[in-house]
Structures are given as C-alpha cells and as structure tokens.
Amino acid sequence: MAAADQAHNDNVDPEVREQLLGARRSIDNIDAALIHMLAERFKYTQQVGRLKATKGLPASDPNRERDQIARLKLLAEESHLDPAFAEKWFNFVVAEVIHHHEQIASGSKPETETRDN
C-alpha cells in the first residue's frame, strides 16, 4: 500500500476500515475467479479455433456473436448489470478470440498457448 494511502487509511474509523478490507478481499476473490473462468473459456475457444482452421471455417461467426450478445444482455438485465457493459465486455473478448482463431488458422499458436507449453 502506498504511504499516502496508508496515511489516509490511518484516519479511517477502524470499523469502517475493517468493512473496506472485507469487501476488498471479496472483490479480490471474485477477480481471481474471473481470471480462472476466462482462462477456462479461452481453452474452449482455442479448441473451436483449431476445429475451424482444420475445416476451413472463418474465424468470426457474426450470427453466433449476435445471438450471444442478445443472450448476455438479457442475463445482465436479470442480474442488475448494465447490458451495454455486458455487450462491451463480450465484444472485447470476442475480438481476442477472433485474433486467436486467425493466429491458429495462419499456423501460429496464440500467445496464451505458447505460455502454457
């Protein structure tokens, strides 16, 4: 923790500080779970990329992406999460997936596969 942050936290009521620390530990655990889930997701998208490459299929599937966006926006609404955020997140992930699929199709391994091996 930076000295300025520590000094600022020294002025916080101990009960409030404990509540902050507890909430932040939970946030950190959720962040870790998200990273692990994304890693698992990318294992499967790379499997899809290899299958697409061997069958000469395009890296992108606009119909699937459209359907997924609609599904995720509904899930976001049900979960009280901004649907626009869910769509932005999905588009970010899909752009990375497509990049990996293009790498696979060109015969090079995606960066994540290179690190795993």
LONU-203981 format. One record per residue: x, y, z of N, C-alpha, C, O in turn. Coordinates in steps of 0.02 Angstrom, whole numbers, padded with zeros to 5 digits, always signed. Each point is the difference from the previous one (the first is absolute). Layout:
REM residues N
XYZXYZXYZXYZ/...
REM end
This chain:
REM residues 117
+00042-00058+00000-00042+00058+00000+00045+00062+00000+00049+00001+00037/-00065+00048-00077+00040+00062-00004-00005+00037+00067-00049-00006+00036/+00101+00045-00021+00002+00037+00063-00059+00048+00005-00029+00007+00054/+00012+00026-00109-00057+00046+00001-00064-00036+00016-00042+00025+00038/+00033-00085-00068-00059-00040+00015-00001-00021+00073-00053+00003+00033/+00110-00025-00008+00004-00021+00070-00017+00058+00046-00037-00009+00048/+00064+00068-00062-00015+00058+00041-00074+00015-00002-00030+00017+00051/+00000-00022-00110-00071+00013-00006-00040-00051+00039-00049+00017+00033/+00070-00081-00036-00035-00053+00036+00008+00006+00075-00042-00024+00038/+00096+00055-00015+00010+00009+00072-00054+00046+00029-00014-00004+00060/-00015+00045-00101-00052+00046+00023-00070-00029-00004-00048+00032+00019/+00043-00094-00044-00065-00032-00009-00017-00038+00064+00042-00033+00030/-00105+00038-00010-00024-00036+00058+00017-00074-00007-00011-00028-00054/+00038-00004+00105+00021-00071-00005-00056-00046-00024+00013-00047-00038/-00074+00059+00058-00056-00042-00022-00012+00009-00075-00014-00049-00035/+00018+00110+00012-00009+00013-00072+00058-00031-00039-00011-00029-00053/+00072+00035+00080+00058-00029-00033-00008-00076-00006+00015-00028-00053/-00040-00005+00105-00011-00072-00002-00052-00018-00052+00007-00049-00036/-00060+00089+00031-00052-00012-00050+00029+00007-00070-00015-00040-00044/+00056+00092+00034+00033+00010-00065+00044-00059-00017-00002-00026-00056/+00042+00004+00104+00046-00055-00012-00039-00064-00016+00020-00038-00044/-00074+00026+00079-00040-00059-00013-00030+00002-00070+00001-00050-00036/-00029+00107+00017-00029+00006-00067+00055-00007-00053-00011-00032-00052/+00069+00061+00065+00054-00004-00049+00027-00071-00006+00020-00021-00055/-00019-00017+00110+00021-00070-00005-00049-00039-00044+00020-00042-00040/-00084+00056+00048-00050-00033-00042+00009+00020-00073-00005-00042-00044/+00018+00105+00031+00012+00024-00068+00061-00036-00029-00001-00022-00058/+00054+00017+00097+00060-00035-00023-00014-00073-00017+00025-00026-00049/-00065-00007+00091-00018-00070-00014-00041-00006-00064+00011-00045-00039/-00057+00091+00029-00041-00001-00061+00044+00012-00061-00007-00033-00051/+00054+00081+00056+00046+00013-00055+00040-00063-00017+00008-00016-00059/+00015-00019+00110+00038-00062-00012-00044-00051-00035+00022-00033-00047/-00084+00026+00070-00046-00048-00032-00013+00019-00072-00003-00044-00044/-00005+00108+00030-00011+00023-00069+00059-00018-00045-00010-00023-00056/+00070+00033+00081+00060-00017-00040+00001-00075-00014+00015-00021-00056/-00029-00019+00107+00000-00073-00011-00055-00020-00049+00011-00044-00042/-00068+00074+00046-00055-00016-00046+00016+00022-00071-00015-00035-00048/+00046+00093+00041+00021+00022-00067+00052-00047-00029-00002-00016-00060/+00048-00007+00101+00050-00048-00024-00034-00063-00025+00019-00028-00052/-00068+00004+00089-00037-00060-00020-00039+00013-00065-00001-00042-00044/-00029+00101+00040-00038+00018-00060+00045-00001-00062-00018-00025-00052/+00079+00054+00060+00046+00004-00056+00027-00069-00020+00019-00009-00058/-00017-00038+00104+00019-00069-00020-00050-00026-00051+00019-00031-00050/-00083+00043+00063-00051-00024-00046-00003+00040-00065-00011-00029-00053/+00021+00095+00057-00001+00038-00062+00060-00018-00044-00005+00004-00061/+00061-00024+00091+00056-00021-00040-00014-00068-00032+00023-00015-00055/-00060-00027+00091-00021-00064-00029-00044+00014-00061+00007-00032-00052/-00054+00080+00059-00042+00020-00056+00043+00027-00057-00012-00016-00058/+00061+00056+00074+00044+00029-00051+00038-00053-00039+00007+00005-00061/+00017-00056+00096+00035-00054-00034-00048-00038-00046+00019-00018-00056/-00080+00005+00079-00049-00035-00041-00018+00042-00062-00003-00027-00055/-00008+00092+00066-00015+00043-00057+00057+00001-00051-00012-00003-00060/+00073+00005+00086+00058+00002-00045+00005-00064-00041+00014+00003-00060/-00025-00060+00091+00006-00063-00037-00056-00009-00050+00008-00037-00049/-00065+00068+00061-00057-00007-00046-00008+00060-00047-00049+00003-00038/+00096+00044+00041-00003+00058-00044-00056+00049+00015-00023+00035-00045/+00000-00034+00107-00054+00046+00019+00029+00068+00019+00057+00004+00022/-00096+00049-00030+00025+00067+00017+00009+00008+00076-00032-00034+00040/+00077+00078-00021+00015+00012+00070-00060+00030+00037-00011-00012+00059/-00028+00051-00094-00056+00035+00029-00066-00033-00019-00007-00026-00056/-00041+00028+00101-00067-00026-00013-00050+00053+00022-00025-00003+00056/+00010+00052-00100-00043+00056+00019-00068-00020+00027-00026+00033+00045/-00004-00086-00071-00066-00022+00026+00006-00023+00073-00041+00018+00041/+00091-00058-00027+00011-00023+00069+00014+00059+00046-00027+00004+00055/+00068+00042-00078+00017+00058+00041-00062+00042+00014-00010+00023+00057/-00033-00014-00107-00062+00038+00009-00045-00034+00052-00028+00033+00044/+00021-00099-00051-00041-00038+00048+00027+00003+00071-00037+00008+00048/+00103-00013-00043+00032+00003+00066-00010+00069+00032-00012+00004+00060/+00019+00048-00099-00009+00068+00027-00071+00007+00027-00010+00026+00055/-00039-00049-00093-00070+00005+00023-00009-00040+00064-00031+00024+00047/+00058-00084-00044-00006-00042+00059+00034+00031+00061-00028+00001+00055/+00088+00025-00065+00037+00030+00055-00031+00065+00025+00002+00015+00059/-00032+00023-00105-00034+00061+00022-00060-00017+00043-00013+00035+00050/-00024-00087-00067-00055-00022+00042+00025-00023+00069-00029+00018+00051/+00081-00057-00051+00029-00022+00063+00023+00059+00043-00010+00001+00060/+00040+00048-00093+00023+00059+00036-00060+00037+00031+00003+00019+00059/-00056-00011-00097-00059+00034+00028-00027-00038+00060-00016+00030+00051/+00012-00096-00057-00025-00041+00056+00045+00006+00061-00023-00007+00057/+00087+00019-00068+00049+00004+00054+00012+00071+00024+00044+00012+00042/-00081+00035-00069+00007+00072+00017+00069+00027-00018+00030+00038+00037/-00006-00060-00095+00063+00024-00028-00018+00037-00064-00045-00019-00036/+00081+00072+00023-00013+00039-00059+00009-00043-00063+00055-00024-00013/-00108+00014-00026+00005-00041-00061+00052+00027-00050+00032-00039-00035/-00024+00104+00032+00050+00030-00045+00070-00021+00022+00043-00013-00042/-00032+00009+00107+00065-00023+00025+00011-00072-00020+00055-00019-00022/-00106-00023+00031+00006-00071-00018+00017-00007-00074+00041-00042-00019/-00072+00083-00023+00014-00003-00072+00072+00022-00014+00034-00031-00041/-00012+00084+00074+00070+00024-00011+00049-00054+00022+00050-00013-00035/-00063-00019+00092+00044-00053+00024+00002-00057-00050+00054-00024-00018/-00112+00003-00006-00003-00055-00047+00037+00018-00064+00038-00041-00026/-00048+00101+00000+00034+00020-00062+00075+00000+00009+00037-00018-00045/-00014+00038+00104+00072-00001+00015+00027-00071-00002+00051-00014-00030/-00087-00032+00063+00021-00070+00003-00002-00031-00070+00046-00035-00020/-00100+00048-00017-00006-00028-00068+00056+00025-00045+00026-00039-00041/-00007+00102+00047+00055+00025-00041+00064-00039+00014+00038-00015-00046/-00027-00002+00109+00060-00039+00018-00006-00071-00027+00048-00029-00025/-00108+00000+00031-00012-00068-00025+00012-00003-00076+00034-00045-00024/-00061+00093-00012+00010+00002-00073+00074+00006-00017+00024-00032-00046/+00011+00074+00084+00072+00008-00011+00035-00068+00010+00043-00018-00040/-00062-00018+00092+00029-00067+00011-00017-00048-00057+00042-00037-00024/-00105+00040+00002-00021-00045-00055+00040+00016-00064+00020-00046-00036/-00008+00109+00023+00039+00019-00058+00072-00024+00007+00030-00023-00049/-00002+00027+00110+00068-00025+00011+00003-00075-00012+00046-00026-00032/-00096-00009+00058-00001-00073-00009-00005-00018-00074+00036-00043-00024/-00081+00078-00012-00010-00014-00072+00064+00014-00040+00012-00033-00050/+00027+00081+00073+00062+00017-00036+00057-00047+00018+00055+00004-00029/-00068-00048+00076+00052-00049+00019+00042+00020+00059+00044-00037+00020/-00058+00095+00010+00037+00018+00060-00044-00010+00061-00061+00004-00004/+00093-00017+00060-00038-00011+00062-00019+00067+00030+00040+00047-00001/-00100-00043+00029-00018+00061+00038+00048+00008+00058+00027-00050+00026/-00016+00111-00005+00048+00014+00053-00015-00040+00063+00047-00023+00034/-00110+00013-00016-00016-00037+00060+00021-00072-00006+00022-00029+00050/-00027-00001-00107+00023-00070-00009+00075-00004+00006+00026-00048+00028/+00009+00098-00054+00073+00001+00004+00023+00002+00072+00048-00035+00018/-00082+00074+00024+00019+00005+00071-00015-00065+00036+00037-00018+00046/-00090-00017-00065-00019-00061+00034+00048-00057-00014+00008-00045+00042/+00025+00046-00099+00042-00057-00021+00072+00010+00020+00041-00044-00014/
REM end
